Amino acid sequence: MKKLLIYKEDGEFIIERVNEFGTGFKNHFKTVDGLLGRLDIYQRTNKLEEYQLDVSEDLRANVINLLNE
């Protein structure tokens, strides 16, 4: 299954897409709003359903709030 890893690293917010072959592609964001904006696109285009989410503890509340809107 494809995964979306969502975490903070070195002061940047990261969405890492990992395909079914284990290859990862990272998107870096300077702000949490940038990260949430990208997740919103995934949600509005129904792409989020294709992924298993793995969200770091410090970003979990932000992601849950976005998904519950």
C-alpha positions in Angstrom: 0.0 0.0 0.0 1.1 3.5 -0.7 1.9 5.7 2.3 2.0 9.4 3.2 4.5 10.2 5.9 3.9 13.6 7.4 6.5 15.0 9.8 8.8 17.9 10.7 12.6 17.7 10.0 15.3 20.3 10.4 12.6 23.1 10.8 10.8 22.1 7.6 7.5 20.3 7.2 7.6 17.2 5.1 5.1 15.1 3.1 6.9 12.0 1.9 5.0 9.8 -0.6 6.1 6.2 -0.5 4.9 4.0 -3.4 4.1 0.3 -3.3 7.8 -0.4 -4.3 9.2 1.5 -1.3 10.4 4.5 -3.3 9.9 7.8 -1.5 9.4 11.3 -2.8 9.6 14.3 -0.4 7.9 17.6 -0.6 9.3 20.3 1.7 7.3 23.2 3.2 8.5 26.2 5.2 5.2 26.5 7.0 2.5 24.2 8.4 0.0 26.1 6.3 1.9 25.1 3.1 1.8 21.5 4.3 -1.9 21.6 5.1 -2.6 23.3 1.8 -1.0 20.3 -0.1 -2.9 17.8 2.1 -6.1 19.7 1.3 -5.4 19.2 -2.4 -5.0 15.5 -1.8 -8.3 15.4 0.1 -10.3 17.5 -2.5 -9.1 15.3 -5.3 -9.9 12.1 -3.4 -6.2 11.0 -3.6 -5.9 10.8 0.1 -8.0 7.6 0.1 -5.1 5.9 -1.8 -2.6 6.3 1.0 -2.1 5.0 4.5 -1.3 8.1 6.7 1.6 8.1 9.1 1.6 11.4 10.9 4.1 12.5 13.5 2.7 13.2 17.0 3.5 17.0 16.8 1.4 17.4 13.6 -1.4 15.0 14.3 -3.8 17.6 15.7 -3.3 19.8 12.6 -3.9 17.0 10.2 -7.0 15.7 12.1 -8.5 19.2 12.1 -8.0 19.5 8.3 -9.5 16.1 7.6 -12.6 16.9 9.8 -13.4 20.2 8.0 
